[in-house]
Amino acid sequence: MRRMPPAGRLVGVSVALAALTLLAPSAPTYDPWAWIVWGREITQLDLSTVHGPSWKPLPVAFTTLFAPAGSFAPELWLVVARAGHVAAALLAFAVARRLGGGWAGGLAAAVGILLAPWMVRNAALGNSEPLLVALLLGAVDRQLAGRHRAAFALGAGAGLLRPEAWPFLGVYGLWLLWRRRERSAVVVGAGAATVALWTLPELWGSGDPLRAMSRAQDPNPGAAAFADDPVGRILSDTEALLVVPVELGLLAALVACVVRRDRRLAAVLALGAAWLAIVTVMTADGGFSGNQRYLIPPAALAVVAAGAGAGWALGRLRAPAVAAAAVLAAAAVAATASGLEETLDRVDYQARLHEQLEDVVGRAGGADAILRCGRPFTGPFLVPAVAWQLEVHTTYVGLEPQRPAVVFRVRTERGRGAVPSLRPLDATTARTTGPGPLVRARGPGPVVRTLAVARDWRIVGACRRGMLDGTG
């Protein structure tokens, strides 16, 4: 019986462990919900990407495949996103070991990636950054192993997640052509496919093939793009991702590059620095948001290089491999554990919100009854989730209630006020009530009443005449 190839074992282990995480409270966040909605719409040949986050080809390819699973589609995507996190940790071990860190350095890198709060948070909520890190580290690992075609394929996958990967993919493709290690049809075809997969679905869904770029240049308040010093803000945000043991490991890696004249380790450090530079330029001069999530790839490369450097340094001190591995792993755990509790608490709260949403929609009479009542409205970060539950386009879910309306009110974070405001409804012809008898409006407009409540949700309806108000 033939053994499964290493790549197959890596994927199998990652998916199996990721599936087990669904036993804990789980729910996607804003961007993944939009990808899940878009996947369903593609299968229905009715794609609308006018509103929502930036288009990302690779996640939507998965969610389109998962769409026939119906209500299980969100969980299937979460498995993929979290499998990326597991795979990234395993590949961090492999790459740090290849770079001279030995078992100790590899273990430190793996633990650093596995427990980093910024990786845990994004994997738990279904964001694509952990999968991006896995593809990036996989490409580095295959290049170090001399498997250029596999490295290029993994790099192309990264290019379907973030545009920052495109310059590296282009340079690597040209190098492969120059060294005659790949056919021109493969390199050119990969470039053309990348452009097509980013633009043609947007042309279909919004009429603007460059909407993803436009959306990325419309940052939320508080983004680095709005800072007085965007460059300083990016550097500060990057430093915030790196704990002290990683910074010490990076110093050891720099020393190793000089002492060993290690071009491979230097190349990994340069890759991380170049990626950071691209994000900085895009933020400072291109008007892109510069979200801290965009800094995760260079931060992950820094963790891997730090593991390699720390492992090499302990080896120079002739520390036993087992003891060195224990010391580095313990340092990584101690450095990251303080941020994990807050991260897991936020993930648990978001999961609780989404678990209640399906139930509260049912209590309000179901999607059809709600849509008969009026147009749905909710807070800005809940639009795709509400659209998924009601099986409508995200463009149909509004933010500022206008009659006739069904308002999904919720506290998006603990301690925050519920959104959206009901004042636009109160200011017209009606007042709100709690569950119970209807209260007629003071004017001819629709009655406003609470349709359903849950622990964190309240659905309020100002229905069309004859809908849900006892007159139809």
N, C-alpha and C positions, 0 to 999 in steps of 0.2 A: 504494500500500500504506500503510495507516494505521500510524502509529507507536504503540508500546505506551505507555500512559499512565505518568506518572512513578511512581505507586505500584507499577505492575506491574514497571517497571524496577528499582525499589528492592528489591522482593521477589526478583526473578529474580537480581540480582547477589548479594544476601545469601545466598540458598540455594546458588548455585553455589560461592561462596567457602567457605561452611560445609561443603559436601560434600567439598571438597578437604582439609579438615582431618582427615577420616577416614583419610587416608593415614598419619597419625601414630597412635601408640598411643591408643586411645580406649575409654572405658567410663563408664557412668553411675555416680552415687553413690547414697546411700541413698534419698532422696526420689524421684528419677526412677525407680529400680528399682520402687518401690512403685506409681507411676503406670502403669508399663508392665505390671506384673502385673494391676492393676485394669482396664486397658484390655482385656486378654485375658479377664478374668473377665466383663466386661460383654458381650462378644460371645458368651460361653457362658451368659449369663443366670444367673450364679452369683457375684455380687459379694459380697465380704467385706472390709469396711473396719474391722473390730473393732480390729485392731492396725495399727500403721504410723504414718506422718507425717500431718499435717493434709491433708484433702481439698482439692484445687485443681481446679476445674471445667475450666479451659482446657487444662492439660496432659493431663488424662485424656481430653478430647475428641479431642486429637491421637492419643494412644496407642490409643484405641479404633479410630480409623480405620486405624492402623498394625498392629493385631493380626493381620489376615489375612496379613501378611507374615512371620509366624512368627519365626524367629531373626533376621531383619533388623529387627524392630520397634525394638530398642534403638538401632540406628544411625540409623534414621529420626527418632527423637525427638532424638538428639544433633544432627542436622542442623538441626532446628527451633530448639533451644536456642542453637546457635552462630550460626545465621542472625540470631537476635535480637541477638546481640552485634555482628555486622557492621552490621546495620540501625541499631542504637543509635549507632554511631560515625558513620555517614553522616548520621543525623538530628541528631547533635550539631553537625556542621559546618553544616547548614542553619539550625538554630535560633540558634547563636552568630552566624552571619552576619546573620540577620534582626535580631538584637538590637544591631546596630551594630558588631560585631567585625570585619567585613570578612573577606577571605580569610585573613588572618593569624590572627584570632581563631577563625574556623571551623576552620582546620587544627589549631590548638592544642587546641581542644575535642575534635576527632575523635581525635587522637593520644592525648590524655589518657584518653578512654573506651576506645579500642582496646587500650592497653597497661596500663591499670590492673590490678594483680595481682588485685584483688577481682572484676573483670569477667572476666579471663582464666580464673581458677580456676573460677568458677561456670559459665561457658559451657562450659569443657572437660569438666566433670563432669555437665553436663546439668541443672543447676539452672535455675529459672525466672526468676531476677532479671534477667539480660540481656534476656530477652523483655519483662519488665515495664518496664525502662528504655526499650526501643524503643517500646512502646505509649505510655508517658508522654510521651516526647519527640515522638512523632508527634502526639499530641493537642495539645501546646503549639504545634508547627509549624503545624498546621491552624488552630488558633485565631488565631495571628498572621496567617495568610493569609486569615482571614475565612471559612473553611470550617467552619461550626459543626456541621453534621451529622456530618461526618467526624471532627471533634474529639470529639464526644460518643460516637461509635461506638468510637473508639480508647480513650477513657476507660472505656467499658463493658468493653472487653477487659481493661484493667488491673484493673478491679473483679472479674474472674474469677480473678485471681492473688493479690491481697492485699486484706484488708478495710480497710486504711488508705486505700485509694482511694475507699471508699464515701462518706465525707463530701464529698469534692470532686466526685464524680459527682452526688450529690444537690444540692449548691449550684449546680453548673453547669446541671443539668436545670431547676431552678427559675428560674434566670436566663434560660434559653432560653424558658421559658413566659412569663415576665414581659415579655421583649422580643418575644414572638410570633415566634420564629425556629424553633420546632419544635412539632409537634403534641403534644398531651397524651397521645395514645395511644402515641406513640413513647417519651416520657419515662417514663410510668407502666409501660409494657410492659417497658422495659429494667430498671427497678427490680424489677419482679415476677420477671422471668426470672433476674436476678442472685440473688435470694433463693432461688428454686426450685432453681437449679443448684448452690447451695452446700448446701442442706439435704435435698432429696429423695433424691439418691443415697446420702447418709449414712443416711437413714431406711431405705432398701433394704438397704444393706450392713452396717449395725451396729445398726439399730433405734433409734438416737439421732440425730435431725436436727442436733443441736448438738455432735456429737462432735468436729468440727474445732476448735471453740472450746475444748472441754475438753482436747484434745490440746495445743493451744497454751499452755494454762495448766499443763502438766506438763513444765517445762523440764528439760533435762539439767543435771547438776552443772556448776558453773562459769559458768552463764548469768548475765546482768546482773541478772535478777530476784532472785538470791541474794546479790548484793553488799550490803555495809553501806550503800552510798549508790548506789542504782540510777540516779538521775538523773546523778550524777557519772560513773558507769561508762558510761552511754549517750553522754554528751558526749565522754568520753575515747576511746571506740571510734570515734566519728564523726571526731574529729580524726585518729585513726590512719589513716583512709582518705584523708586529704587531704595531699598532699605540699606542700612549701614553695611551688613555683610556683603551685599552685592557690590557696593562701592569699593570695599577693600579688595574683593576678588577682582574687580576691574583694574585696580592698581597693580595687582599681581600679574594680571594678563598682559598689561603694558610692559612690565618688566620682562616677562617671558618672551614677548615679541622681540625685545632688544637682545636679551641674553642668548636665546636660541635662534635668533633671526628667523622666527617662525612666520612665514608668509601666509599660511592658512589661517592662523589665529588672527593675524593682522587684517586679513581680508574680511573675516567675520565682523571685527570691530569697525572696519571701514564701511561695511554694508549697513550696519546699524546707524553709523554717523551720517551716511548719505541719505538714508530713509528719513532720519530726523531733519536733515537739512531741507529735503523736499517738502515735508509737512510745514516747516517754518516759512519757507518761501511762499507756499500756497496760501498760508494764513496771512502773512504780512503784506504780500503784494498781489495775491490773487483773490482776496476777499473770501476765502473758504473759512469755515467755522473754527477749525483747529481744536475740535473736541479732544478731550484727553484719551478717548478710545483710539484715536488715530495714532497715538504714541505707543500703543501696546506692542507693535512689531519691533521697533528699536529697543524697547524696554526688555522684551523677551530675548532678543539677541544679546543684550547686555548681561542678562542673567546666565545665559549659556556660556558666554565668554568668561564671566566671573567664576563660574564653576570650574571651567578648564584652568583658569589662572590659579585659583585657590588649590585645586588638586595638585597642580604642578609644584606650587610653593611648598605644600606639605611633603610632597615627595622629595624635594630638595633637602628638607629638614630630616629626611629619613624616618618620617613618621610611619608606623605600621598602617597598611591600607585599611584594615577594619577600623582602627582607632580614628584615622583621618576621616573616613566616611561618616563615622558616628558624630565626630565633632562638627563637620560641615553640615550634616543633616540637622543636627540639633540647633545650630546657629540659624539655619533657614527657617526652621519651625518657630523658634523664639521670635525671630524678626517679623514674621508674617502673621502670627496668631493674634496679635492685638487688633488687627484690622478685620479679621474674619468674623468676629461676633456681630459687629455692626452690619457687615455685608450680608450675612445669613439672615439677620433680622429683617432687613429690607426685602430680601428675596421672599421670605416667608409672608410678609405683608402683601406684596404684590400677588403672590399665589393665592392668598386668601381672597383678595378682591376678585380675581378672575374665576375662582371656584364658585363664588356667590352669584356671579353675573348670570350664568345660565339658569340658575334657580329663580332669581328674581324676575327674569324675563318670563319664565313659566308662570309665576304668580300673577304677573300682569296680564295674563291671557294668551301669551305666546307672541311670536314675531308677527303673525298676520294681524292679530288684533291691535297690536301696538302701531303698526304701519297704517291701519285704517283710521286710527285716532289722529295721527299727524306725523310730521317729520321729526325724526329723532335728533336730539342734541345732547352733547356731553362735554366733558373737559377735554383739553387739547391732546392729552396723551392717551386717552381712552378711545379715540375715534375708531381705529382699526378693530379693536376688540368688540365694540358695540356693532360695527358693520358685520363682523363675522357671525355674531349671534343672531342678527336680524337678516342675514343673507342679502345684504345690499352693498352697493358701491360705497367706498369711503367718502366719495364726493357727496353722498346723500345725507351723511351724518354731519350736522352743523355744530357750531360752537356758541353762537349767540341766539338764544331761543326767540322764535317768532311764531305767533299763533297761525294755524293750529300746530301744536308741538307736543312731543313727549320728551321730557327732560330726564336724563340719567345723571343724577347727582351723586357725587362720591368724593371722599377725601383721598386724593392721589398719594399722600404720604401721611404718616402718623403725625397728629398735632396740627395738620393744615386744615383750613376751612374747606367746606364742600364746594365743589364747582359742578356746573356753571351756576351763575346767579339766576334767581327766579324773578328779579326785579323787572325785566322786560315784560313778563306776563302780568305782574301786579300793576304795572303802569298803564295797562290798557283798560280792561273792563271786568277783571275778576280778581278774586283773592284765593289763596291756597288754603287747604284744609288738610288735616291728617286723615288716616283711614277712617271710614265711617260714612255718615250721610253726606250727600252732596250739598254744597252751598252754591246757590245760584249767583251768577255774576250780577253786578250792578247795572250792566248795560246789556246790549244784545249779543255780545261775543260769547265764545265757548266757556263752559264751566271748567274751573281748575280744580283738580283733586289728586290725591296720592293714589296711584294705581297699585303699587307694591313697595314693600320695604324689606331690607335684609340688614344684617349687622352693620354694613358699611355703605349700603346703597339705598337710594330712595328714587323711585320712578314717579314723576309727576306729569300728569296729562292735562293739556288744554285742548280737548278734542274737537274735531269737526262736528258740526251739528248732526245729531242723530247717531254719533259714534261713542259708545261707552258712557253716555251720560243719561241713559234711560229714556231718551226721546225717540230712538230709532227702532 
